[in-house]
Amino acid sequence: MNYIEILEAALAEKSTSRKKLAESLGVSPAAVTNVLTKSARNGINLNTFLNMLDCLEYEVVVQKKTQGRRREGQMVLVTDKGE
């Protein structure tokens, strides 16, 4: 999953709207939408991603790569290959 897919999945899992996320972050809904559009894919920084996840009550865990299926609810952030 890329960061957009992870944020969209977290929004859906929490049943939270982009507007509510924007309010939690103290930004406009348009700012959240901009981050979640493919045109902004190269523009997000790690702190923005982490702040958005934190507002959605998610965290990032770094661990050694493993193969196989993940537990339900886990998401793996990968780079977009070929872009």
C-alpha positions in Angstrom: 0.0 0.0 0.0 1.2 3.5 -0.6 0.6 6.3 1.9 -2.6 7.5 0.2 -4.1 4.0 0.4 -3.1 3.7 4.0 -4.7 7.0 5.0 -7.8 6.2 3.1 -8.0 2.8 4.7 -7.6 4.3 8.2 -10.3 6.9 7.4 -12.7 4.1 6.4 -11.8 1.9 9.3 -12.4 4.8 11.8 -15.5 6.0 9.8 -14.0 9.4 9.8 -14.6 12.0 7.1 -11.8 14.1 5.6 -13.5 17.1 7.1 -13.2 15.7 10.7 -9.6 14.8 10.0 -9.0 18.3 8.9 -10.5 19.7 12.0 -8.3 17.4 14.2 -5.3 18.6 12.3 -6.3 22.3 12.4 -6.2 22.6 8.6 -8.8 23.1 5.9 -10.6 20.1 4.3 -9.1 21.1 1.0 -5.6 20.6 2.5 -6.5 17.1 3.5 -8.0 16.4 0.1 -4.8 17.8 -1.5 -2.6 15.3 0.4 -4.9 12.4 -0.5 -4.8 13.1 -4.3 -2.4 11.4 -6.5 -1.1 14.8 -7.7 0.3 15.3 -4.2 2.0 11.9 -4.0 5.5 13.3 -4.2 4.7 16.3 -1.9 3.9 14.7 1.5 6.5 14.7 4.2 6.9 12.1 6.9 5.7 14.5 9.7 2.4 15.2 7.8 1.8 11.5 7.3 2.6 10.7 11.0 0.3 13.6 12.2 -2.5 12.4 10.0 -2.1 8.8 11.3 -1.9 10.0 14.9 -5.2 11.9 14.5 -6.7 8.7 13.3 -5.3 6.8 16.3 -2.8 4.8 14.2 1.0 4.4 14.7 3.9 3.5 12.6 6.1 0.5 13.7 9.4 -0.3 12.0 10.4 -3.9 11.9 12.5 -6.3 9.9 10.8 -7.4 6.7 8.8 -10.6 6.9 7.1 -12.6 4.3 3.5 -13.9 4.3 0.2 -12.5 5.4 -0.1 -9.8 8.0 -2.5 -9.9 10.9 -5.8 -8.3 10.3 -5.6 -4.5 10.7 -1.9 -4.3 9.7 -0.9 -2.4 6.7 2.5 -2.3 5.0 3.8 0.9 3.4 5.8 0.3 0.2 7.3 2.5 -2.4 5.6 3.0 -5.7 7.8 1.1 -8.1 8.1 2.4 -11.6 7.0 5.9 -10.8 
